[in-house]
Amino acid sequence: MPRLSTWGAILVAMSFLAAGCGGGSSSSTSTNTGNLTQQQANQLGQAAVASVGEAASSAVNNATCSGNTCTINDSINCSGGGTATVTGSGNNGSPFSGTATMSTSNCSDGSFVYNGSLQVSVSGTGSSVGQLTVSGTLQYAPAQGTSFPSGSCSINITATVNNSTCTVSGSLCGYSFSGGC
């Protein structure tokens, strides 16, 4: 299952890119009408997408396969409490594809608690050509003793790899971004 096992690595890399911590160039614009600063939106997006990556990586390690069809179903504990669960299926052939849903239940990074559902899809023709999309809505609230705001926001991130070129773009809670990986 080598192609499906790349889900987790790509998602973790995307979380750093989405948060502005990646090595590529990026640009960002805001259409944020909510109550999050860009730093808070990045923090929420990074935590949520990292949880997806960790849960997907764990799920892939415990995947059940029959021929080229694999199913994933696993849960992880979030770093500051709560759980993230990933369920989905994929075709491990060439071309490869898969879809998954990640649900969070009181996940926290210590600054905030988030709940919601993210849809994940991946497709490609080999280890160096593919696309991954993460989208959904998260509800967030401050963790006990913090001043993080409460509300909800949308996440929509796409990463595309074509041989040695990698791009990532999308929006986190109303803040748009794009750049290299």
Residue pairs with C-beta under 8 A, 6 or more apart in sequence:
1 60
1 63
1 65
1 70
1 92
2 127
3 92
3 96
3 124
3 127
4 60
4 63
4 70
4 72
4 90
4 92
4 96
4 98
5 57
5 60
5 61
6 122
6 127
6 130
7 53
7 56
7 57
7 60
7 98
7 100
7 120
7 122
7 132
8 53
8 54
8 56
8 57
8 58
8 60
9 53
9 57
10 53
10 122
10 132
10 159
10 161
11 49
11 50
11 52
11 53
11 56
11 57
11 120
11 132
11 134
12 49
12 50
12 53
12 54
12 57
13 22
13 159
13 181
14 49
14 53
14 132
14 134
14 157
14 159
14 168
15 45
15 46
15 47
15 48
15 49
15 50
15 52
15 53
16 22
16 46
17 24
17 26
17 159
17 168
17 179
17 181
18 42
18 45
18 46
18 49
18 157
18 168
18 170
18 172
18 177
19 42
19 43
19 45
19 46
20 26
20 28
20 42
20 177
21 46
22 168
22 179
22 180
22 181
23 181
24 166
24 168
24 179
24 180
24 181
25 179
25 180
26 177
26 178
26 179
26 180
27 177
27 178
27 179
28 38
28 175
28 176
28 177
29 175
29 176
29 177
30 38
30 174
30 175
30 176
31 171
31 174
31 175
31 176
32 38
32 41
32 173
32 174
32 175
33 174
34 151
34 152
34 153
34 173
34 174
35 149
35 150
35 151
36 44
36 149
36 151
36 153
36 173
36 174
38 175
40 148
40 149
40 173
41 153
41 172
41 173
41 174
41 175
42 172
42 175
43 109
43 111
43 112
44 112
44 114
44 138
44 140
44 153
44 172
44 173
45 155
45 157
45 172
45 173
47 78
47 79
47 107
47 109
47 112
47 114
48 104
48 107
48 114
48 116
48 118
48 138
48 155
49 118
49 134
49 155
49 157
51 76
51 78
51 84
51 102
51 104
51 107
52 84
52 86
52 102
52 118
52 120
52 134
54 76
54 84
55 74
55 75
55 76
55 84
55 85
55 86
55 102
56 72
56 86
56 100
56 102
56 120
58 74
58 75
58 76
58 86
59 72
59 73
59 74
59 86
59 87
59 88
59 100
60 72
61 74
62 72
62 73
62 74
63 70
63 71
63 72
64 70
64 71
65 71
65 92
68 91
68 92
68 93
69 89
69 90
69 91
69 92
70 89
70 90
70 91
70 92
70 98
71 87
71 88
71 89
72 86
72 87
72 88
72 89
72 90
72 100
73 85
73 86
73 87
73 88
74 85
74 86
75 83
75 84
75 85
75 86
76 83
76 84
77 83
78 84
78 104
78 107
78 108
78 109
79 108
79 109
79 110
80 107
80 108
80 109
80 110
80 111
80 143
81 106
81 107
81 108
81 113
82 104
82 105
82 106
82 107
82 108
82 113
83 104
83 105
83 106
83 107
84 102
84 103
84 104
84 105
84 107
85 102
85 103
85 104
85 105
86 100
86 101
86 102
86 120
87 100
87 101
88 98
88 99
88 100
88 101
88 120
89 98
89 99
89 100
90 96
90 97
90 98
90 99
90 100
90 122
91 97
91 98
94 125
94 126
95 123
95 124
95 125
96 122
96 123
96 124
96 125
96 130
97 121
97 122
97 123
97 124
98 121
98 122
98 123
99 119
99 120
99 121
99 122
100 119
100 120
100 121
101 117
101 118
101 119
101 120
102 117
102 118
102 120
102 136
103 116
103 117
104 114
104 115
104 116
104 117
104 138
105 115
106 113
106 115
107 113
107 114
107 115
108 114
108 143
109 143
110 143
110 146
111 142
111 143
111 146
111 148
112 140
112 141
112 142
112 143
112 146
112 148
113 140
113 141
113 142
113 143
114 138
114 139
114 140
114 141
115 138
115 139
116 136
116 137
116 138
116 139
116 152
117 136
117 137
118 134
118 135
118 136
118 138
118 155
119 133
119 134
119 135
119 136
120 132
120 133
120 134
121 132
121 133
122 130
122 131
122 132
122 133
123 130
123 131
124 130
124 131
124 161
128 161
128 162
128 163
128 164
129 161
129 162
129 163
130 160
130 161
131 158
131 159
131 160
131 161
132 158
132 159
132 160
133 156
133 157
133 158
133 159
134 155
134 156
134 157
134 158
135 154
135 155
135 156
135 157
136 154
136 155
137 152
137 153
137 154
137 155
138 152
138 153
138 155
139 151
139 152
140 148
140 149
140 150
140 151
140 152
140 153
141 148
141 150
142 148
142 149
142 150
153 172
153 173
153 174
154 171
154 173
154 174
155 170
155 171
155 172
155 173
156 170
156 171
157 168
157 169
157 170
157 171
157 172
158 168
158 169
158 170
159 166
159 167
159 168
159 181
160 166
160 167
160 168
161 181
165 180
166 180
166 181
167 178
167 179
167 180
167 181
168 177
168 178
168 179
168 180
168 181
169 176
169 177
169 178
169 179
170 176
170 177
170 178
171 177
